[in-house]
């Protein structure tokens, strides 16, 4: 059945405000919840944070008091949605356990987007990034075993493999080489706009998370690893945000943001296995439909255009969290040695990349390498979860 969010009516804005009791949601049980339920929660938190921060930026650049008031009204509801979503995560879970879940989101959400993306250049951007997040999952899983004496398989539940990707120490590139060519807003497929915004928001939330939780650890190797990967997440946000056409007006961006929230809540409502969480997705969808109606109204009034010129008249196939093991293994076998120069991809280490490597590492081993060595020493071997057989790259197979 087709679903056109531009034609649907949601909950009126003046009925969306919730009290503390309504916002005090029951968190998931980390030992029994579907791992992909937790992934959906983490993904939607990132989407809601982006919605709030975008609205703040819009307000700071908007001279019209009436528009600023409308943004403030919607933004407060978005902030309540973000709290309800993020508070679904259990306090019982450690920061590192949540970190591993964040990286599972990055691997399986970005892989799904790469598989569905119609534009070859944009597809390559997602393929490039997923091999780096895949390696981050492996590094954090080893830290998890080393300092918490637990295994990541309990978190990812065999849905996502844990094994080396593109080695993390090779992710440190000159900043200008993290910029990509933006899509053309006039010619790109509407789904491409949603993909770019979704992955940008997810990576931005990961960047924010790591920059804040990293220094809360006492263990030197944990502090160092969060610092290293936190810097790479900044690179990833630059990588993905540069895919968005900078010529999009504030009104266009507002519509795309609200439409994307409708798309994701609708997707997760259809695929959620937990009935209580599904009810939250449905409630928030009905709120977002009204937010989209308001954004569309503002666009018509101030931009002189209809939202149908920017987004599709019906939602695409739902975003689905599912295993992507074969897809990731194919990328490992064919793209693991890629890096970037300018807005393109190369397999040779160029001079600017090598200078950055020398400067950032200073002749020492990166924390991402040290954590594997230390876990080998402490546990007798590094941690991996290879459910589909040996690593597809012979040089990265486990030491025996």
Secondary structure, 3 states (H helix, E strand, C coil): CCCCCCCCCCCCHHHCCCCHHHHCCCCCCCCCCCHHHHHHHHHHHHHHHHHHHHHHHHHHCCCCHHHHHHHHHHHHHHHHHHHHHHCCCCCCCCHHHHHHHHHHHHHHHHHHHHHHCCCHHHHHHHHHHHHHHHHHHHHHHHHHHHHHCCCCHHHHCCCCCECCCCCHHHHCCCHHHHCCCCCCCCCCCHHHHHHHHHHHHHHHHHHHHHHHHHHHCCCHHHHHHHHHHHHHHHHHHHHHHCCCCCCCCHHHHHHHHHHHHHHHHHHHHHHCCCHHHHHHHHHHHHHHHHHHHHHHHHHHHHHCCCHHHCCCCCCCCCCCCCCCHHHHHHHHHHHCCCEEECCEEECCCCHHHHHHHHHHHCCCCCHHHHHHHHHHHHHCCCCCECCCCCCCCHHHCCCC
